[in-house]
Amino acid sequence: MTADSLKKTSLHAFHIEQGARMVPFSGWDMPVQYSGILAEHLAVRNTAGLFDVSHMGEVSVVGPEACAFLDHLVTNDVSKMKPGRVLYTAMCYESGTVVDDLLIYCRSENEFLLCINAGNTEKDVVWLLEKTKLFDCAVEDVSSSYCQLALQGPKAEKILQSLVEVPLDEIKYYHFVEGEICGQTAILSRTGYTGEAGFEVYAAWDQGPAIARAMMGAGTDEGLVLTGLGARDSLRLEAGFPLYGHEISDIATPFEGGIGWTVKLKKISDFIGRDALLEQKVKGIPRRTVFFVLIDRRIARAGAQVYCEDEGVGEVVSGTQSPVLNQPIGSALIKTDFVSSEKLEVDLRGKRYALTQVKTPIHKNA
């Protein structure tokens, strides 16, 4: 894919103006960093960072059976949602492996908005449209209607509050309200992908640059910095959040990927993949995701093999440098029988290094 063929968010010119280093990501030309991944990462942990995540997909699901339709598709329990709630869940194949992980926004009893992964948008929309045939609801890809900005960090609420009249301290985690920012209607959601307090703002596609400039104007004195996808990945891994194609994928189930808590096997509605997931839970989950740190300076990248003595027991699925711990961190999908072993090692170019398992969020181990 050439640079000219890459899709661009409404903030593309803004990123260039701000000196961003742009890279291809899931078919989009996106900023990977501005001042540097380390500085941006630490800003989010200590003050605040602003991300353009407008490449994410949005899908509208509306109709009398919208809730029933979604409950048939996803592992979590949509029937318990009320307007203003956000639900994190997996959407699975019959095999129990993951089509995608997503957020569901309940706007009313019969109206929902889905936020799906950028790289999966086309695939997900086809999947949703195919499955909606038996339900009285309409599915529409509305990705081109929304920009999405993520304001994350300890000072995010203070910064955003200066731009909106909605009392943000009344919005609970994984809840949202529809208010105004810069004179435009927007969804203000207390969610994020960094492990820090913050908000994600959905607004009309063409409003992205104006909102970003307003946020930077309000937040620069508070330490707000523009933040790229590089820091987004290191932040989410420190927090222990999964990334599609790594911890969860079309060859790994929610149980294996560490998001088994989203699987509600006892919910009233049957759902795609339920039988396979029930069988896996009854028979025993064959692999588990573990998080680790390395004492050595070398980073264990995705695909590196994990051993217990001379037996191959799995592989690394994510790896990076933790700016907070100042050492390599990662996650690995390994055979369940070896999860409790203290002899796990990763092979890096023919030399093995001990993996020290840690609880998440990883950066809290500092």
Beta strands, then each sheet from edge to edge (+ up, - down):
strand 1: 21-25
strand 2: 28-33
strand 3: 48-52
strand 4: 57-62
strand 5: 86-92
strand 6: 98-108
strand 7: 111-116
strand 8: 138-141
strand 9: 146-152
strand 10: 176-181
strand 11: 184-189
strand 12: 198-204
strand 13: 224-226
strand 14: 287-294
strand 15: 305-308
strand 16: 311-322
strand 17: 327-335
strand 18: 344-348
strand 19: 351-357
sheet 1: 1+ 2-
sheet 2: 10+ 11- 12+ 9- 3+ 13+
sheet 3: 5+ 6- 7+ 4- 8+
sheet 4: 14+ 17- 16+ 15- 18+ 19- 14+
end
